[in-house]
Structure formats: structure tokens, C-alpha cells
């Protein structure tokens, strides 16, 4: 009986000693408080490329001028009229735009002093409809470029008649812009064809 009691005491002391040993060791172990290292490579600083500057540099290297405003050859502005039984339209060759569209069968009031109803309310050139523009603002201002025309007027009075007027403009670098309008004597509608050709070395 005494041997069992003694053995129990010895085992208890051994357990207590081992417990204190491991607890004390864990307390002395330093805790790493530094942030964990990541194996993911951080991206380098982004570099933005000015494509406009590259284009200008490329143009200079080839001896070509970039497409910028103010290089058009200023010519005389003129008006082109189209008359049908339904309407009378007036285009300007500055920008190949529609300046006036009067309905001949509709009046603004009754009486002898009545006038054809005007469908174009714009009074300034930059407000006229059917203009074109490049997406980059530092290119030529097509809205104010003076186009050449193949006709100064057109009359379509028979119901079966139709006709076309073409406008064309070429930049100093060789960019050709064409606008073709087709009219019908018995319709208020018109067709528009636009083409842009790069005839330069750029």
C-alpha cells in the first residue's frame, strides 16, 4: 500500500515538473510580429504613353506634317441650291453643310405675305447640320473646311427625277474627304454617302 502511494506521489511530481518545463519554454520562445512575406510580385509603376506625341514624332521622322487645324487653304465660300416641287434646300461648301431647308407646300401663316416654313433654325456656321468632325480635336476642322463641288445648283421638278451633288476636300497631307448628297423630286428624304481616303504616306 505504501509503495503504491509513493509511486503515485512520484508520478504526480513528474507530471508537474514536465508541465512547468514546457510552459516556461513556450513563454521564452519569441513571437515573430513582422508581417508575413508575400511571394506575389508587386507590379511596377505604370508608364503612360502619349500616343499623340509619338504620332507627331513619327510624322517628323518621315518628313510629314501632322494633321492640325489651321492648315486649310482658305477659299471663297459659296452656296449650292437644290429646288424641287416639295422643298428648296441650300448647302454651303464650307463644311459641306445644310444651311437652309424650306418647305414649299407649307407656310408659316396665311395671307399674301406668308413664307415657306424654314426647317433649319441654326444661324451660325458651326451650328449647321450634316457636318463632319475627326475624333481628335487637334486634326483639321472639317466643319469649316472649304469643299469643292461639282455643281452650283440643281432643279428637280418632275416626279421621276433625282440627282446628286458631290463635295470634296483634300488636306495638305493627302487626306481626302468626300460627301455625296442624292435628292429625289417626289421625296423629302435624301441619301448621304461619306468617304475618307488616306492618300498620303502616313
VEXDREN-2710 file (C-alpha; in Angstrom, 1 decimal):
% VEXDREN-2710
k/r/px/py/pz
1/UNK/0.0/0.0/0.0
2/UNK/2.8/2.4/0.9
3/UNK/4.6/1.5/-2.4
4/UNK/1.5/2.5/-4.4
5/UNK/1.1/5.7/-2.5
6/UNK/4.8/6.5/-3.0
7/UNK/4.6/5.7/-6.7
8/UNK/1.5/8.0/-7.1
9/UNK/3.4/10.8/-5.4
10/UNK/6.4/10.4/-7.7
11/UNK/4.2/10.3/-10.8
12/UNK/2.4/13.4/-9.7
13/UNK/5.7/15.2/-9.2
14/UNK/7.0/14.1/-12.6
15/UNK/3.8/15.4/-14.3
16/UNK/4.0/18.7/-12.5
17/UNK/7.7/19.1/-13.4
18/UNK/7.2/18.3/-17.1
19/UNK/4.2/20.6/-17.2
20/UNK/6.1/23.5/-15.8
21/UNK/9.1/22.8/-18.1
22/UNK/7.1/23.0/-21.3
23/UNK/5.0/26.0/-20.2
24/UNK/8.2/28.0/-19.3
25/UNK/9.8/27.1/-22.6
26/UNK/6.9/28.3/-24.6
27/UNK/6.9/31.6/-22.8
28/UNK/10.6/32.2/-23.7
29/UNK/10.0/31.5/-27.4
30/UNK/10.0/34.9/-29.2
31/UNK/6.9/35.7/-31.2
32/UNK/7.5/36.9/-34.8
33/UNK/5.5/40.1/-35.1
34/UNK/6.8/41.1/-38.5
35/UNK/4.3/41.0/-41.4
36/UNK/4.4/37.8/-43.5
37/UNK/6.4/37.9/-46.6
38/UNK/4.4/37.6/-49.8
39/UNK/5.6/35.6/-52.7
40/UNK/3.4/37.7/-55.0
41/UNK/5.5/40.2/-57.1
42/UNK/4.1/43.7/-56.9
43/UNK/3.5/45.4/-60.3
44/UNK/6.0/48.0/-61.3
45/UNK/4.9/51.6/-61.7
46/UNK/2.7/52.1/-64.7
47/UNK/4.0/54.2/-67.6
48/UNK/1.6/56.1/-69.7
49/UNK/2.4/56.6/-73.3
50/UNK/1.4/59.8/-75.1
51/UNK/0.3/58.4/-78.5
52/UNK/-0.3/61.9/-79.8
53/UNK/3.4/62.8/-79.1
54/UNK/4.5/59.5/-80.7
55/UNK/2.4/60.3/-83.8
56/UNK/3.9/63.8/-84.1
57/UNK/7.5/62.4/-83.6
58/UNK/6.8/59.7/-86.2
59/UNK/5.5/62.3/-88.6
60/UNK/8.5/64.5/-88.2
61/UNK/10.8/61.5/-88.7
62/UNK/9.2/60.8/-92.0
63/UNK/9.2/64.4/-93.0
64/UNK/5.4/64.6/-92.9
65/UNK/3.3/67.3/-91.1
66/UNK/0.8/66.1/-88.5
67/UNK/-2.9/66.8/-89.2
68/UNK/-3.5/70.0/-87.3
69/UNK/-6.0/72.8/-87.6
70/UNK/-5.3/76.0/-89.4
71/UNK/-3.6/74.4/-92.4
72/UNK/-6.5/74.5/-94.8
73/UNK/-6.2/76.7/-97.8
74/UNK/-8.9/79.4/-97.4
75/UNK/-11.1/79.7/-100.5
76/UNK/-14.3/81.5/-101.3
77/UNK/-17.5/80.3/-99.6
78/UNK/-20.4/79.7/-101.9
79/UNK/-24.0/78.4/-101.7
80/UNK/-25.5/75.5/-103.6
81/UNK/-29.3/75.4/-104.1
82/UNK/-31.5/72.4/-104.8
83/UNK/-35.1/73.0/-105.9
84/UNK/-37.9/70.6/-106.1
85/UNK/-41.7/70.9/-106.1
86/UNK/-41.6/70.0/-102.4
87/UNK/-38.7/72.0/-101.0
88/UNK/-35.8/74.2/-101.6
89/UNK/-32.5/73.4/-99.9
90/UNK/-29.4/75.4/-99.7
91/UNK/-26.0/74.0/-98.9
92/UNK/-22.7/75.8/-98.1
93/UNK/-19.4/74.5/-99.4
94/UNK/-17.8/75.4/-96.0
95/UNK/-18.0/72.1/-94.3
96/UNK/-20.5/70.8/-96.9
97/UNK/-23.3/71.5/-94.5
98/UNK/-27.0/72.2/-94.9
99/UNK/-27.8/75.9/-94.4
100/UNK/-31.5/76.0/-95.3
101/UNK/-34.4/73.7/-96.0
102/UNK/-37.7/75.4/-96.8
103/UNK/-40.9/73.5/-97.3
104/UNK/-42.6/75.0/-100.4
105/UNK/-46.0/73.4/-99.7
106/UNK/-46.2/74.6/-96.1
107/UNK/-46.5/78.3/-95.0
108/UNK/-45.7/79.9/-91.7
109/UNK/-49.0/81.8/-91.8
110/UNK/-52.0/82.6/-94.1
111/UNK/-52.1/85.6/-96.4
112/UNK/-50.1/87.1/-99.2
113/UNK/-47.1/87.7/-97.0
114/UNK/-46.8/84.1/-95.9
115/UNK/-43.4/82.4/-96.3
116/UNK/-42.3/78.8/-96.7
117/UNK/-41.6/77.1/-93.4
118/UNK/-37.9/77.0/-92.7
119/UNK/-36.7/73.8/-91.1
120/UNK/-33.2/74.9/-90.2
121/UNK/-33.1/77.2/-87.1
122/UNK/-29.3/77.5/-86.9
123/UNK/-27.9/80.9/-87.7
124/UNK/-24.2/80.2/-87.2
125/UNK/-22.0/78.1/-89.5
126/UNK/-20.8/75.8/-86.6
127/UNK/-24.5/75.0/-85.9
128/UNK/-25.5/73.9/-89.4
129/UNK/-26.4/70.2/-89.6
130/UNK/-24.7/67.4/-91.6
131/UNK/-21.2/68.4/-90.7
132/UNK/-18.3/66.1/-90.1
133/UNK/-15.5/66.0/-87.5
134/UNK/-12.4/64.0/-86.7
135/UNK/-12.5/62.2/-83.3
136/UNK/-9.2/64.0/-82.3
137/UNK/-9.6/67.7/-81.8
138/UNK/-6.1/68.6/-83.0
139/UNK/-6.9/67.4/-86.5
140/UNK/-8.3/69.5/-89.3
141/UNK/-11.6/71.2/-88.5
142/UNK/-13.8/69.6/-91.2
143/UNK/-16.8/71.7/-90.2
144/UNK/-15.0/74.9/-91.5
145/UNK/-13.0/73.3/-94.4
146/UNK/-13.9/74.7/-97.8
147/UNK/-15.0/71.9/-100.1
148/UNK/-15.1/71.8/-103.9
149/UNK/-18.4/71.0/-105.6
150/UNK/-19.3/69.5/-108.9
151/UNK/-22.4/71.7/-109.3
152/UNK/-23.7/75.1/-108.1
153/UNK/-27.4/74.4/-108.3
154/UNK/-29.9/71.7/-109.2
155/UNK/-33.6/71.7/-110.2
156/UNK/-35.7/68.5/-109.9
157/UNK/-39.3/69.4/-110.9
158/UNK/-40.5/66.1/-112.4
159/UNK/-41.7/63.4/-110.0
160/UNK/-39.4/60.8/-111.5
161/UNK/-36.2/62.9/-111.4
162/UNK/-33.3/62.5/-109.0
163/UNK/-29.8/64.0/-108.9
164/UNK/-26.6/64.1/-106.8
165/UNK/-24.2/66.8/-105.8
166/UNK/-20.7/65.9/-104.5
167/UNK/-18.4/67.8/-102.2
168/UNK/-14.7/67.0/-101.8
169/UNK/-11.8/68.3/-99.8
170/UNK/-8.2/67.2/-99.5
171/UNK/-5.8/68.1/-96.7
172/UNK/-2.2/69.2/-97.4
173/UNK/-1.1/65.8/-96.3
174/UNK/-3.4/63.9/-98.7
175/UNK/-6.4/63.0/-96.6
176/UNK/-9.4/63.1/-99.0
177/UNK/-12.9/63.6/-97.6
178/UNK/-15.9/63.3/-99.9
179/UNK/-19.6/63.8/-99.3
180/UNK/-22.3/62.9/-101.8
181/UNK/-25.9/64.0/-101.5
182/UNK/-28.7/62.4/-103.6
183/UNK/-32.0/64.2/-103.9
184/UNK/-35.4/63.0/-105.2
185/UNK/-38.1/65.2/-106.7
186/UNK/-41.0/63.3/-105.0
187/UNK/-39.4/62.7/-101.6
188/UNK/-38.3/64.8/-98.7
189/UNK/-35.7/62.2/-97.9
190/UNK/-32.1/62.4/-99.2
191/UNK/-29.2/59.9/-99.3
192/UNK/-25.8/60.7/-98.0
193/UNK/-22.6/58.9/-98.8
194/UNK/-19.3/59.8/-97.0
195/UNK/-15.9/58.5/-97.8
196/UNK/-12.5/59.3/-96.2
197/UNK/-9.3/58.2/-98.0
198/UNK/-5.7/58.4/-96.8
199/UNK/-3.7/59.2/-100.0
200/UNK/-0.6/60.3/-98.0
201/UNK/2.4/58.2/-97.0
202/UNK/1.3/58.2/-93.3
END
